Amino acid sequence: MKELELKYGCNPNQKPARIYMEDGGELPVDVLNGKPGYINFLDALNGYQLVRQLREATDLPAAASFKHVSPAGAAVGRPLDDTLAKIYWVDDLGELSPLACAYARARGADRMSSFGDFIALSDVCDVDTARIVKREVSDGIIAPGYEPEALEILKSKKKGSYNVIQIDPEYEPRKIERKDVYGVTFEQNRNELTIGEDFFSNLVTKNRDLPEEAKMDLAIAMITLKYTQSNSVCYVKGGQAIGIGAGQQSRIHCTRLAGDKADHWYLRQCPKVMDLKFLPSVRRPDRDNAIDLYIGEDYMDVLDEQVWPTIFAEKPEVFTKEEKQEWMQKLTGVSLGSDAFFPFGDNIERARRSGVQYVAEPGGSVRDEDVIEVCDKYGMTMAFTGIRLFHH
């Protein structure tokens, strides 16, 4: 297939729309089900690049949950403990394959943002993964292949209209990429930077302890940022992104946004939150929304006397500020990556409150020494990569 006509472009009024190969060659994708749109393909192709590079960097199956050309979550296929399986709503599915664990993590870290996602998988989609996808609200999926039973499960989703794309795993894009903006053509070399073992060798803090686990988490952070709309920062813990701040004009706002998401990820694991008694009729998306409100400052939106009986079997007690602070002190060993330098130490101050111990950023700010000084104050380890990772 050399060309695929799309329903419309970014918006319904933008017609006609299509994808095609500029050199007249065959497209590297096949649509196995549904009718993906313009934004679907943007998410699919960006997401697949991310998981392919995660696979190469970690030698583990990888998954990403994409929304509006930035990842809501990304992870590699490490086993889920009982707590994560429960907060990701997969504790009823038994033991899962590594690929299914990767998607459960990618989807589960920020379930509010992942609602209606486009999924990218590094490996052939198996039945375990398809079973998770089947039960979630999602627009589509891209993978290098599908097990026959998994494909049938996916085809049955959304009354048979679910978007399923297969990409040629051997496909290699041309070195030069182009795009048009307001009739002007932009051209640049593709960003083919490899993030490997020596990427974090330039340690600039007094603490130079960087365990292998932290190296992998920092690699996941930087690879995720490579495909996230800038400015962006990414918090990672245990092989998965737990907070991504994308597309902010101010870096401190990226750090706060992503840090708040990381906090919510960890607060969901507090027994007080895990023990919430939902009515059986409340669906997973509505539970996610209720938990998000309960954890946050607008908790009365779900604890109001007229509201809580429609959500909970028992009225929850208020999750107090003091209780949250006490629980958050248990979060440690988090890794933080930034796609460009931190201009001020306030980013590190904010990151510390979300358990950050390891930091990677390009360096190059006139205030680098100030940022290093704040890291040293808290005994953090920071690497300067020397490489900016803007993505637009």
Phi, psi and chi 1 to 4 in degrees:
 res  aa     phi    psi   chi1   chi2   chi3   chi4
   1 MET       -  122.5  179.2  171.8   56.8      -
   2 LYS   -94.7  -19.1  -63.0 -180.0 -177.3  -65.0
   3 GLU  -153.9  144.7  177.4  179.6  -39.4      -
   4 LEU  -131.3  118.7 -180.0   62.9      -      -
   5 GLU   -76.7  136.1 -176.8  179.7   -6.9      -
   6 LEU  -106.4  157.2  -54.4  176.6      -      -
   7 LYS   -59.2  -45.3 -171.2  174.7 -178.8 -179.7
   8 TYR  -165.9  179.9   48.7   75.6      -      -
   9 GLY   -84.9 -139.0      -      -      -      -
  10 CYS   -59.6  -33.5  -79.6      -      -      -
  11 ASN  -132.2  156.6  -60.5  -69.8      -      -
  12 PRO   -57.8  -25.3  -26.7   35.5      -      -
  13 ASN   -81.3   -6.2   63.8  -63.1      -      -
  14 GLN   -96.1   84.5  -68.2  176.2  -89.9      -
  15 LYS  -127.7  151.0  -59.0  176.5 -177.3  178.4
  16 PRO   -77.0  170.5   30.8  -35.5      -      -
  17 ALA  -145.3  145.6      -      -      -      -
  18 ARG  -159.8  164.8   61.1  174.0  176.3  153.7
  19 ILE  -121.1  144.8   60.1  170.0      -      -
  20 TYR  -161.9  168.4   63.6   98.6      -      -
  21 MET   -95.3  125.6  -58.2  -59.6  -74.0      -
  22 GLU   -60.1  -30.2 -165.5  173.4   39.9      -
  23 ASP   -86.1    4.0   63.0    3.8      -      -
  24 GLY    83.3    3.6      -      -      -      -
  25 GLY   -79.4 -175.7      -      -      -      -
  26 GLU   -78.7  140.3  -65.2  -73.5  -36.4      -
  27 LEU   -64.1  145.5  -75.4  165.4      -      -
  28 PRO   -83.9    8.4   31.9  -35.1      -      -
  29 VAL  -125.6  149.5  -66.1      -      -      -
  30 ASP  -124.2  134.9  -74.8  -39.0      -      -
  31 VAL   -90.3  111.7  177.3      -      -      -
  32 LEU   -88.5  -19.8  -55.1 -176.2      -      -
  33 ASN  -163.8  150.1 -160.9   66.8      -      -
  34 GLY    79.5 -167.8      -      -      -      -
  35 LYS  -141.6   83.6 -169.7  172.0 -177.7  179.4
  36 PRO   -62.9  147.0  -17.3   29.8      -      -
  37 GLY  -100.4 -174.7      -      -      -      -
  38 TYR   -57.9  -52.2 -169.9   97.4      -      -
  39 ILE   -68.1  -35.2  -65.3  174.2      -      -
  40 ASN   -55.5  -45.3  -67.8  149.5      -      -
  41 PHE   -69.9  -35.4  -88.6  108.5      -      -
  42 LEU   -60.6  -46.0  -72.7  175.3      -      -
  43 ASP   -64.8  -43.1  -75.4  -18.8      -      -
  44 ALA   -62.4  -48.1      -      -      -      -
  45 LEU   -72.8  -35.8  -64.6  174.9      -      -
  46 ASN   -68.6  -42.6  -83.7  -76.8      -      -
  47 GLY   -63.2  -40.2      -      -      -      -
  48 TYR   -66.8  -37.8 -178.2   70.5      -      -
  49 GLN   -59.0  -41.6  -67.9  178.3   79.1      -
  50 LEU   -62.7  -51.5 -167.4  165.1      -      -
  51 VAL   -70.4  -31.3  -62.5      -      -      -
  52 ARG   -63.0  -42.0 -178.8 -179.0  179.1 -176.6
  53 GLN   -73.1  -35.1 -169.9  164.5   -3.5      -
  54 LEU   -60.8  -41.0  -78.3 -178.0      -      -
  55 ARG   -61.1  -44.4 -176.2   62.5  154.1  111.6
  56 GLU   -67.0  -36.3  -67.2  168.7   -8.6      -
  57 ALA   -77.4  -32.6      -      -      -      -
  58 THR  -113.2  -13.6   66.5      -      -      -
  59 ASP    60.9   30.5 -160.5   30.3      -      -
  60 LEU  -127.5  147.6  -68.8  169.3      -      -
  61 PRO   -56.3  145.6  -21.4   31.7      -      -
  62 ALA  -134.2  154.3      -      -      -      -
  63 ALA  -143.9  152.4      -      -      -      -
  64 ALA  -137.7  147.4      -      -      -      -
  65 SER  -113.8  110.8  172.0      -      -      -
  66 PHE  -106.5  141.8 -108.2   70.8      -      -
  67 LYS  -143.2  123.8  -74.8  -76.2  -66.9  -69.6
  68 HIS    53.7   47.6  -61.2  -66.7      -      -
  69 VAL    63.9   28.3 -153.4      -      -      -
  70 SER  -144.4  148.2  -80.4      -      -      -
  71 PRO   -74.0  133.5   24.7  -31.4      -      -
  72 ALA   -83.6  -24.6      -      -      -      -
  73 GLY  -162.7  153.8      -      -      -      -
  74 ALA  -152.7  143.5      -      -      -      -
  75 ALA  -161.9  162.6      -      -      -      -
  76 VAL  -109.9  164.9  -65.5      -      -      -
  77 GLY   -82.3   69.9      -      -      -      -
  78 ARG   -97.9  148.7  -58.0 -178.2   67.0  178.1
  79 PRO   -58.4  152.5  -21.5   32.4      -      -
  80 LEU   -95.7  134.3  -60.3  172.2      -      -
  81 ASP   -81.0  175.8   60.8   26.9      -      -
  82 ASP   -62.1  -36.5  -69.4  -16.3      -      -
  83 THR   -65.9  -48.8  -64.0      -      -      -
  84 LEU   -64.3  -40.3  -68.4 -179.3      -      -
  85 ALA   -59.3  -36.6      -      -      -      -
  86 LYS   -72.9  -46.0 -176.0  172.8 -178.9  178.6
  87 ILE   -73.5  -16.9   69.9  169.2      -      -
  88 TYR   -93.5    3.2  -63.7  162.1      -      -
  89 TRP    62.1   35.3  -51.0  120.3      -      -
  90 VAL  -122.9   13.0  -64.3      -      -      -
  91 ASP   -69.3  -11.8   52.9  -38.1      -      -
  92 ASP   -93.5    1.4   60.3  -32.3      -      -
  93 LEU   -99.1   -0.1  -64.8  178.3      -      -
  94 GLY    75.6 -163.7      -      -      -      -
  95 GLU   -68.6  132.5 -173.9  174.9   -8.4      -
  96 LEU  -109.1  153.8  -63.1  171.3      -      -
  97 SER   -67.5  160.2   68.8      -      -      -
  98 PRO   -55.6  -39.9  -28.6   36.6      -      -
  99 LEU   -66.3  -40.9 -175.0   64.9      -      -
 100 ALA   -64.8  -38.2      -      -      -      -
 101 CYS   -62.2  -39.8  -72.0      -      -      -
 102 ALA   -61.1  -44.4      -      -      -      -
 103 TYR   -72.2  -37.9  179.4   59.9      -      -
 104 ALA   -57.7  -39.9      -      -      -      -
 105 ARG   -69.2  -46.0  -72.5  175.4  176.0  -85.6
 106 ALA   -63.1  -40.2      -      -      -      -
 107 ARG   -74.9  -37.6  170.6   82.8 -175.1 -157.1
 108 GLY   -81.2  -23.3      -      -      -      -
 109 ALA   -63.6  -38.8      -      -      -      -
 110 ASP  -137.4   75.3 -177.4    4.0      -      -
 111 ARG   -66.3  -27.4  -70.6 -175.6   58.1   83.8
 112 MET   -64.6  -43.9  -63.3  -69.0  -72.4      -
 113 SER   -75.2  -28.3  -64.0      -      -      -
 114 SER   -79.4   -8.1  -71.6      -      -      -
 115 PHE   -60.5  120.9 -176.1   84.8      -      -
 116 GLY    77.1   34.3      -      -      -      -
 117 ASP   -79.9  170.4   63.4   -9.0      -      -
 118 PHE  -112.3  127.9 -150.0   95.3      -      -
 119 ILE   -96.6  138.9  -59.3  160.0      -      -
 120 ALA  -123.4  132.5      -      -      -      -
 121 LEU  -122.8  142.5  -56.0  177.3      -      -
 122 SER   -81.5  -25.0   65.1      -      -      -
 123 ASP  -120.5  171.4  -68.7   30.5      -      -
 124 VAL   -58.3  129.0  171.0      -      -      -
 125 CYS   -68.0  123.5 -179.0      -      -      -
 126 ASP  -100.1  177.4   56.1   23.0      -      -
 127 VAL   -65.3  -41.3  171.9      -      -      -
 128 ASP   -56.7  -44.9  -80.1   -2.2      -      -
 129 THR   -67.4  -42.4  -52.3      -      -      -
 130 ALA   -61.6  -34.9      -      -      -      -
 131 ARG   -64.9  -38.3  -72.3  167.0   63.6 -153.0
 132 ILE   -68.1  -46.6  -62.8  175.9      -      -
 133 VAL   -59.7  -39.8  175.7      -      -      -
 134 LYS   -57.0  -34.1  177.3   68.7  161.9   61.9
 135 ARG   -92.6   -5.1   65.4 -159.4  -63.8  178.9
 136 GLU  -103.7  156.9  -60.2  -70.4    5.1      -
 137 VAL   -82.0  113.2  176.7      -      -      -
 138 SER  -149.2  150.4  170.0      -      -      -
 139 ASP   -88.7  -28.5  -84.4    0.2      -      -
 140 GLY   174.5 -177.7      -      -      -      -
 141 ILE  -148.6  146.0 -174.9  170.2      -      -
 142 ILE  -128.8  137.1 -174.2  170.1      -      -
 143 ALA  -156.8  162.1      -      -      -      -
 144 PRO   -75.0   -5.1   24.4  -32.5      -      -
 145 GLY   174.9  171.5      -      -      -      -
 146 TYR  -142.4  132.6  -61.3   84.7      -      -
 147 GLU   -63.8  144.0  -68.3  179.9   -3.6      -
 148 PRO   -52.3  -45.7  -27.9   35.4      -      -
 149 GLU   -67.5  -37.7 -174.8  179.8  -11.6      -
 150 ALA   -62.4  -40.9      -      -      -      -
 151 LEU   -63.5  -40.4 -177.9   58.0      -      -
 152 GLU   -65.1  -38.2  -68.8  -52.0  -52.6      -
 153 ILE   -61.4  -45.7  -68.2  171.8      -      -
 154 LEU   -67.7  -38.2  -64.5  171.5      -      -
 155 LYS   -64.5  -24.2  -77.4 -176.7  173.7 -179.4
 156 SER   -82.1   -8.5   69.3      -      -      -
 157 LYS   -76.0  149.3 -171.8  173.2  170.6   63.2
 158 LYS    53.9   44.1  -65.9 -178.7   73.8  170.4
 159 LYS    55.9   34.8  -61.3 -179.5  179.3  180.0
 160 GLY    89.8    3.0      -      -      -      -
 161 SER  -105.5    6.8   65.2      -      -      -
 162 TYR   -64.0  137.0 -172.0   63.8      -      -
 163 ASN   -80.5  121.1  -64.9  -46.7      -      -
 164 VAL  -125.7  117.5 -178.9      -      -      -
 165 ILE  -117.3  135.5  -59.0  171.7      -      -
 166 GLN  -110.7  131.5 -179.1  166.6  -42.3      -
 167 ILE  -113.0  143.1 -172.7  165.7      -      -
 168 ASP   -70.0  114.8  178.4    3.1      -      -
 169 PRO   -67.8  -15.6   24.5  -33.2      -      -
 170 GLU   -89.8   -5.6  -57.5  -58.9  -40.9      -
 171 TYR   -64.3  133.9  168.9   67.9      -      -
 172 GLU  -126.4  119.4  -66.4  -68.0  -18.1      -
 173 PRO   -71.2  160.7   26.7  -33.7      -      -
 174 ARG   -66.0  159.4   60.7  173.7 -175.6 -111.9
 175 LYS   -71.9  -27.7  -57.9  -64.6 -177.3 -176.3
 176 ILE  -101.8  135.1  -60.7  -66.8      -      -
 177 GLU  -121.5  149.3   57.5 -173.9   14.0      -
 178 ARG  -135.7  152.8  -57.8 -179.5 -178.4   91.4
 179 LYS  -153.0  155.4   68.9  176.3  179.4 -179.7
 180 ASP  -105.0  136.8  -71.6   -7.6      -      -
 181 VAL  -133.8  117.6  177.9      -      -      -
 182 TYR    54.8   38.9 -158.3   51.2      -      -
 183 GLY    82.5   -1.7      -      -      -      -
 184 VAL  -103.6  130.2  177.7      -      -      -
 185 THR   -90.5  127.0  -60.4      -      -      -
 186 PHE  -101.3  142.3  -69.7   65.2      -      -
 187 GLU  -138.1  137.9  178.9  178.9  -72.6      -
 188 GLN  -156.3  163.7   64.7  177.1   -4.1      -
 189 ASN   -70.4  143.1  -76.0  -35.4      -      -
 190 ARG   -60.1  148.6  -79.2  179.9   46.8   77.1
 191 ASN   -83.6   92.2 -173.2   -3.3      -      -
 192 GLU  -102.7   26.9  -63.9 -173.9  -41.1      -
 193 LEU   -58.8  132.5  173.9   72.4      -      -
 194 THR   -99.2  128.0  -61.8      -      -      -
 195 ILE  -101.0  103.5  -63.2  173.3      -      -
 196 GLY  -118.3 -162.2      -      -      -      -
 197 GLU   -60.2  -38.6  -80.4  -69.5  -46.1      -
 198 ASP   -87.5    5.3   59.5  -10.8      -      -
 199 PHE   -66.0  -24.4 -158.5   70.0      -      -
 200 PHE  -115.5   29.3  -50.2  106.9      -      -
 201 SER   -81.2  -20.2   59.4      -      -      -
 202 ASN   -88.9   83.1 -178.3   21.8      -      -
 203 LEU   -86.4  126.1  -59.5  173.3      -      -
 204 VAL  -113.3   -2.0  -64.1      -      -      -
 205 THR   -98.8  166.8   45.6      -      -      -
 206 LYS   -62.8  -40.3  -67.3  176.8 -178.2  176.5
 207 ASN   -81.1  117.7 -172.0  -14.6      -      -
 208 ARG  -112.3   17.2  -63.9  173.6  177.1  -90.9
 209 ASP   -78.3  116.0  179.9   35.5      -      -
 210 LEU  -136.4   88.6 -170.2   61.5      -      -
 211 PRO   -62.2  161.6  -15.7   27.9      -      -
 212 GLU   -59.0  -38.4  -69.2  -57.5  -48.2      -
 213 GLU   -58.9  -42.9  174.4   93.9   -2.8      -
 214 ALA   -68.9  -36.9      -      -      -      -
 215 LYS   -60.1  -43.3  -75.6 -176.2 -177.3  178.2
 216 MET   -64.9  -42.8 -176.2  178.6   77.1      -
 217 ASP   -64.4  -39.5  -76.7   -9.6      -      -
 218 LEU   -65.9  -37.8  -73.9  174.7      -      -
 219 ALA   -62.9  -42.3      -      -      -      -
 220 ILE   -60.6  -42.2  -68.6  170.0      -      -
 221 ALA   -61.3  -47.5      -      -      -      -
 222 MET   -71.2  -36.8  -57.3  -48.8  -80.6      -
 223 ILE   -66.6  -40.5  -67.6  169.7      -      -
 224 THR   -60.8  -43.2  -60.4      -      -      -
 225 LEU   -64.9  -30.2  -67.1  171.1      -      -
 226 LYS   -60.2  -23.5 -173.0  179.3  171.7 -173.5
 227 TYR  -120.3   25.1  -59.7  100.7      -      -
 228 THR  -115.1  135.8  -57.2      -      -      -
 229 GLN   -60.7  129.9  -61.7  -62.4  -58.9      -
 230 SER   -82.2  160.1  -61.0      -      -      -
 231 ASN   -64.1  151.8  -71.9  -38.9      -      -
 232 SER  -155.1  148.2   57.7      -      -      -
 233 VAL  -134.8  159.0  -58.7      -      -      -
 234 CYS  -143.5  126.3  179.9      -      -      -
 235 TYR   -96.0  134.8  -66.8   67.8      -      -
 236 VAL  -133.0  140.9  175.8      -      -      -
 237 LYS  -146.9  125.7  170.4   79.6  171.9  173.2
 238 GLY    63.6   32.4      -      -      -      -
 239 GLY    90.4   11.5      -      -      -      -
 240 GLN  -145.2  146.9   67.6  174.4   93.9      -
 241 ALA   -68.3  130.4      -      -      -      -
 242 ILE  -113.0   -6.3   60.7  172.4      -      -
 243 GLY  -165.9  120.7      -      -      -      -
 244 ILE  -122.4  125.4  -59.5  170.9      -      -
 245 GLY  -109.0  113.6      -      -      -      -
 246 ALA  -121.2  144.1      -      -      -      -
 247 GLY    68.5   27.4      -      -      -      -
 248 GLN   -95.7  145.3  -56.2  -58.7  -57.0      -
 249 GLN   -76.2  -24.1  -71.5   74.8   22.8      -
 250 SER  -112.2  133.9  162.5      -      -      -
 251 ARG   -67.7  -35.7 -169.9  150.8  -55.5  -84.4
 252 ILE   -64.2  -32.6 -174.7   58.7      -      -
 253 HIS   -69.8  -34.0  -72.7  124.3      -      -
 254 CYS   -60.0  -47.4  -64.3      -      -      -
 255 THR   -65.0  -40.3  -54.8      -      -      -
 256 ARG   -67.8  -45.7  -69.5  171.4 -175.5  164.5
 257 LEU   -59.8  -50.2  173.0   61.7      -      -
 258 ALA   -66.8  -37.3      -      -      -      -
 259 GLY   -64.4  -40.4      -      -      -      -
 260 ASP   -62.3  -39.3  -71.2  -11.3      -      -
 261 LYS   -66.7  -40.4  -68.5 -176.3  176.2 -173.7
 262 ALA   -62.4  -40.7      -      -      -      -
 263 ASP   -61.7  -44.3  -67.2   -8.7      -      -
 264 HIS   -63.4  -39.2  -85.6 -130.2      -      -
 265 TRP   -57.7  -43.2  170.9   80.4      -      -
 266 TYR   -78.6  -37.5 -167.0   62.3      -      -
 267 LEU   -62.8  -30.4  -72.1  169.1      -      -
 268 ARG   -61.4  -22.9  -75.5 -169.2   64.8  155.2
 269 GLN   -87.1   -6.0  -59.9  175.3   52.8      -
 270 CYS   -65.7  134.2 -179.0      -      -      -
 271 PRO   -52.1  -34.4  -29.0   35.7      -      -
 272 LYS   -62.4  -33.8 -173.8  164.1 -173.9  172.1
 273 VAL   -82.1  -42.4 -179.4      -      -      -
 274 MET   -64.9  -24.5  -66.6 -178.1   66.2      -
 275 ASP   -91.0    7.9  -70.6  -18.1      -      -
 276 LEU   -57.4  134.2  -69.8  171.3      -      -
 277 LYS   -99.0   96.0  -57.5  -65.0 -169.1  -65.1
 278 PHE   -83.6  148.4  -73.7   98.2      -      -
 279 LEU   -64.8  141.6  -65.9  171.9      -      -
 280 PRO   -56.7  -27.0  -23.1   33.1      -      -
 281 SER   -77.7  -11.7   58.9      -      -      -
 282 VAL   -80.7  120.5  178.9      -      -      -
 283 ARG   -77.7  165.4  -58.2 -168.8  -50.9  168.0
 284 ARG   -56.9  -48.1  -79.9 -172.5  -57.2  -84.4
 285 PRO   -58.4  -37.2  -24.3   35.2      -      -
 286 ASP   -72.7  -32.6  -64.4  -42.4      -      -
 287 ARG   -65.4  -42.8  -66.6 -174.3 -174.6 -163.8
 288 ASP   -58.7  -44.0  -70.3  -31.5      -      -
 289 ASN   -65.2  -41.9 -172.8   54.4      -      -
 290 ALA   -63.9  -42.0      -      -      -      -
 291 ILE   -64.0  -41.7  -69.9  170.7      -      -
 292 ASP   -60.1  -42.1 -169.2   68.9      -      -
 293 LEU   -70.3  -42.3  -70.9  168.0      -      -
 294 TYR   -61.4  -39.5  177.0   69.6      -      -
 295 ILE   -71.9  -31.4  -72.1  171.7      -      -
 296 GLY   -88.9 -167.4      -      -      -      -
 297 GLU   -75.9  -18.3  -63.4  -62.1  -41.6      -
 298 ASP   -97.8   35.7  -62.4  -37.1      -      -
 299 TYR   -60.3  -26.5   56.0   87.2      -      -
 300 MET   -68.2  -15.0  -73.3  -52.1  -60.3      -
 301 ASP   -63.5  -25.3  -74.1    0.4      -      -
 302 VAL  -111.4  -13.3  -71.0      -      -      -
 303 LEU   -99.6   -2.6  -62.8 -173.0      -      -
 304 ASP   -56.7  143.4 -179.8   89.1      -      -
 305 GLU   -59.9  -26.9  -72.0  -60.2  -36.7      -
 306 GLN   -85.8  -13.5  -59.0  -60.7  -45.2      -
 307 VAL  -105.9  -46.1  176.8      -      -      -
 308 TRP   -58.0  -34.7   77.2 -100.7      -      -
 309 PRO   -64.5  -17.7  -22.6   35.6      -      -
 310 THR   -85.4   -6.6   67.5      -      -      -
 311 ILE  -120.3  -44.3  -57.3  170.6      -      -
 312 PHE  -113.1  148.0  -57.3  107.4      -      -
 313 ALA   -76.7  -28.0      -      -      -      -
 314 GLU  -132.7  142.2  -60.6  175.7   10.6      -
 315 LYS   -70.9  123.1 -176.9  177.9 -179.6  179.9
 316 PRO   -72.4  150.2  -12.8   27.8      -      -
 317 GLU   -75.8  155.1  -64.6 -179.6   -4.8      -
 318 VAL   -61.4  134.8  172.2      -      -      -
 319 PHE   -85.9   98.2 -164.6    6.5      -      -
 320 THR   -73.1  159.7   67.0      -      -      -
 321 LYS   -58.0  -40.6 -178.4  178.5  179.7 -179.7
 322 GLU   -65.7  -40.3  -67.9   73.8   21.8      -
 323 GLU   -64.3  -41.3  -71.3  174.6  -45.3      -
 324 LYS   -62.9  -45.9  -65.4  175.5 -167.8  175.9
 325 GLN   -61.5  -41.3  -70.2  174.5  -21.6      -
 326 GLU   -63.3  -41.6 -178.2 -179.7    0.2      -
 327 TRP   -68.5  -42.1  178.3 -105.1      -      -
 328 MET   -63.8  -25.6  -74.9  -56.3  -56.0      -
 329 GLN   -64.6  -15.1  -71.4  174.4    3.1      -
 330 LYS   -84.7  -13.4  -59.8  176.8 -177.5 -179.8
 331 LEU   -81.3  116.9  178.5   58.3      -      -
 332 THR  -138.2  170.2   59.1      -      -      -
 333 GLY    70.0   22.6      -      -      -      -
 334 VAL   -81.7  144.0  175.8      -      -      -
 335 SER  -105.8  143.9  -65.3      -      -      -
 336 LEU  -129.7  127.3  172.6   66.5      -      -
 337 GLY  -115.8  148.0      -      -      -      -
 338 SER  -130.0  138.5  177.2      -      -      -
 339 ASP   -76.6  -14.2   66.4   -5.6      -      -
 340 ALA  -146.3  174.8      -      -      -      -
 341 PHE   -65.6  153.1   62.1   68.1      -      -
 342 PHE   -81.8  119.7  -73.0  126.0      -      -
 343 PRO   -78.8  -20.6   27.5  -33.2      -      -
 344 PHE  -141.8  156.2  -61.1   99.7      -      -
 345 GLY   -70.4  -10.9      -      -      -      -
 346 ASP   -62.3  -27.4   56.2   -5.3      -      -
 347 ASN   -62.5  -41.1  -68.4  -86.4      -      -
 348 ILE   -69.4  -40.0  -56.2  -58.3      -      -
 349 GLU   -58.1  -43.7  -66.2  -78.6   -0.2      -
 350 ARG   -67.9  -42.5  173.6   60.8 -170.3   87.8
 351 ALA   -62.0  -37.2      -      -      -      -
 352 ARG   -58.6  -35.4  179.1 -172.8   67.7   88.2
 353 ARG   -67.9  -14.4  -60.5 -154.4  -56.6  -88.9
 354 SER  -107.6   24.7  -62.7      -      -      -
 355 GLY    79.6   16.2      -      -      -      -
 356 VAL   -71.7  130.7  169.0      -      -      -
 357 GLN  -118.9  -27.5  176.2   63.4   35.0      -
 358 TYR  -124.0  135.6  -50.0  102.8      -      -
 359 VAL  -133.3  139.2 -178.6      -      -      -
 360 ALA  -131.6  130.2      -      -      -      -
 361 GLU  -153.2  161.6   55.8  131.0  -47.3      -
 362 PRO   -64.8  -32.9  -21.9   33.0      -      -
 363 GLY    78.2  175.7      -      -      -      -
 364 GLY   110.5    1.4      -      -      -      -
 365 SER   -80.8  151.9  167.8      -      -      -
 366 VAL   -67.6  -14.5  -64.6      -      -      -
 367 ARG  -109.0   23.5  -62.6 -177.4 -178.5   86.0
 368 ASP   -50.8  -43.0  -83.2  -12.8      -      -
 369 GLU   -63.5  -34.6  -69.6  -55.7  -42.1      -
 370 ASP   -65.2  -41.9  -64.2  -20.0      -      -
 371 VAL   -66.4  -44.0  177.3      -      -      -
 372 ILE   -59.9  -40.6  -66.7  170.4      -      -
 373 GLU   -61.4  -40.1 -176.7  178.6  -13.6      -
 374 VAL   -67.4  -40.3  179.3      -      -      -
 375 CYS   -59.6  -44.3  -75.3      -      -      -
 376 ASP   -63.5  -34.9  -75.0  -21.1      -      -
 377 LYS   -59.1  -33.7 -179.6  170.0   71.6  170.1
 378 TYR  -106.0    9.0  -62.6  114.8      -      -
 379 GLY    69.2   25.2      -      -      -      -
 380 MET   -78.5  159.3  -64.7 -179.3 -177.6      -
 381 THR  -106.7  127.6  -57.6      -      -      -
 382 MET  -130.4  136.8 -178.3  164.0   66.3      -
 383 ALA  -112.8  138.0      -      -      -      -
 384 PHE   -96.2  122.3  -81.4  176.9      -      -
 385 THR   -88.2  -23.9   66.7      -      -      -
 386 GLY    75.1    4.7      -      -      -      -
 387 ILE  -126.2  122.2  -58.5  -68.9      -      -
 388 ARG   -83.7  147.7 -164.4  177.5   73.8  179.7
 389 LEU  -127.2   45.4  -69.2  170.6      -      -
 390 PHE   -63.5  145.2  -82.3  175.1      -      -
 391 HIS  -142.0  120.6  179.6   65.4      -      -
 392 HIS  -137.7      -  -70.0  -78.9      -      -
